[in-house]
Amino acid sequence: MVHRDASLYGTVHVLMDGYEAQLRESFDVLQTTGDLTLGSLGSIDITGDLPNSTFGWWAAAAVPGPGGEGAFLRLTVVPEPASALLALLAIAALLGRRPRR
């Protein structure tokens, strides 16, 4: 818990210690009683363990606390960009192979 405002710059290193997170699962890893700023461009770097051994990546966000009081640093499991692109290409290929009348 950080009392007052906090600004995070640099890198968050994640260690999952064998835990396999699921898609869209979230973890609140820091709480403030004031505002929370993530880097100069609104983001931070995340290194360390992937959320799952077969898919996913981390997205970091500063989210308001309950009742708008304070903020949380929330890490959420999201599809990695390459997997999402591959899924879109597969859907396009399937749509292109439909029988025509």
N, C-alpha and C positions, 0 to 999 in steps of 0.2 A: 504494500500500500504506500503510495506516495501522497503525502499531505501537501496540497496546493497543486499548481500547474506543473506539467512535465513536458519536455521536448526530447524525443528520441532520435538520435542520429547514428548511422553506422549499421551494425549487423545484429540480428537476433539469431542465436545458435540454438537449434531445436534438437533435443535428444528424446527419442521415443522409447528407448529401452525395451524394444521388442513388441510394444503395443502397436496394433494395426488399426489405424483410424479409418472410418468410413467416409464416403463422399458426403459433403456438406456438414460434417461434424465440426463443432467449434470449441475452442479453448480460450478462456479469458486468462491471460497470463500476467497482466499488470492492471492495477486499479489506481486511479487518482481521485482526489477530492475536487480538483480543478480541471482546467482544460488539458487535453493531450494532443501534442503536435508530433506527427511522424515525419521526420526529415524535412529538408528544405523544399522538396517537391511533393510532399504528402505521402511518401512511401519510405520503406526501409528494406534493406536486404535481409533475406532469410537463408541461412545455411544449415547444414547438419542433416539429420535424418529426414527422409521422405515420409509422408504420413502413412503410406502403405507400400508394400513391396511390389505391387503390380500396377498401381495407378496413382495419380494425384500429385498435387503440389500445394503449397501454402499461399494463402492470400491474407495480408495483414490489414486491419482497419481499426481506426479509433472510433468506438461507438459510445453514445451517451449512456451514462449510468441511469439507474431507476429514478424516475421523476425528473430527469434532466440534470441530476446532481452528479458531478464528476464525470469520469470516462473510464473505459476499459480498452486495453489493447487486446483485440480478438484475432486469433489465428483460425482460419477456416480452411478445410480441405476442399480444393477445387480440382476439376480435371486439368491435367497439364495441357498446354496449348497444342502440342503435337498430336495428342490423342483426340482432342476435339476436332482438329482439322482432318485427321484420318477418318473419323466417324462421318463428318460431312461429305467427304469424298466418296465413302462407301454408299451413303444414301443417294447421292447424285448418280452413281453408277447403277444402282438398282432401279432408280426411276427411269434411267435411260434405256434399260433393257426390257421394259414392259412391252408386251405384245401390242402391236398397232393394228387397228381395224380399218 
